[in-house]
Amino acid sequence: MAKIYKIAVIKGDGIGPEIVDEAIKVLDALASVSDFDFKYRELLMGGIAYDITGDPLPEETIEGCKEADAVLFGAIGGEKWDSLPRDKRPESGLLRLRQALDLYANYRPVKVYDELVDASTLKRKVVEGVDMLVMRELTGGIYFGQPRERGEEKAFNTMVYTRREVERIAHEGFKAAMKRNKRVCSVDKANVLEVSQFWRNIVEEVAQAYPEVQLTHMYVDNAAMQLVRNPRQFDVILTGNIFGDILSDEASMISGSIGLLPSASVGGKVALYEPIHGSAPDIAGQGIANPIATIASAAMMLRFSFGEEDAANRIEEAIEQILRDGCRTKDIADYGAKEVCSTTELGSYIAEYVSKNA
Ligand code: NAD
């Protein structure tokens, strides 16, 4: 009997449905030549969920995700919902889902594909060979800290980290480094913030358990500069929620297009996989969205949640191969395109390669 992996599928808004459909196409192609299969359950989140149920994260979606082996997510949001109260906005659905699933560690690998070096806004000699991982703490820090207040004369948020929160993300960072080049750069603002000095001390403590990993520290302002000066110096960047939010977006641009980069959010029993970009309402429905970030997120799902390393590698090789073949969606068409493909054509090429090269 084939193993069956249960995947909760949240397509979301904008280009979400278009790119998730391509990831499913690739997963199905893989299943057709493997000893496992996938069972999908589609769930609502974001603007579409608000339109249908009045809630951007219906209870059924939380329960459905908890019952699955992993969650594959597209993107949410759009102007249509921007004027809703904060708790009804699509983004609040995603924040609540991360908390409900205890997804405290966000993996954002940033890799520059050889074929797309010139798509980067930075010089070739700076970005060639970049391969790093930004490990961002996702459920703590200033985005969640209490007290918070917005008054007429004063407003504030609070950056809080507990020992447990820092320890668990630090372990995640060191473990990831053990599987990579064994270097962790912890990014903080310890020269100014108490919470950052606390973070730094605990990271030092956790490092004792990983003697093979080289640990360095960097202030966040310097890290922002170093990322564009010499990004190859980084292996794993370990950092808190707000710094990770900003640095990972900065790092993503090194690769050339936001449509290329996957992510995984892990921690609790069920992990969530999504492209790093948003719902791109400006190109939704045109069939030009780049599905690579979502397909690469599906590869991360195979590796992290299902332990199917070979299958994950096969998808990643397929992505590299079709880029070598010169297939490009519009966002990267200026860089070595032999054929400008639609979203579905690119997905089909990857699916075909995956099933042919079993
Ligand atoms: P965005 O990432 O959606 O788009 C930024 C730019 O990148 C746009 O020009 C878009 O066309 C382009 N782009 C994004 N993904 C692409 C892809 N796969 N292929 C080709 N081009 C792509 O960011 P935004 O415009 O700031 O936000 C749009 C909406 O998405 C907002 O409502 C925002 O809140 C939401 N958002 C959602 C998530 C999420 O679901 N995780 C993340 C970020 C933003």
Residues whose N, C-alpha, C, O or C-beta is under 5 A from the ligand:
A	BS01	NAD	G74 A75 I76 G77 G78 I258 G259 I276 H277 G278 S279 A280 P281 D282 I283 I288 A289 N290 D331
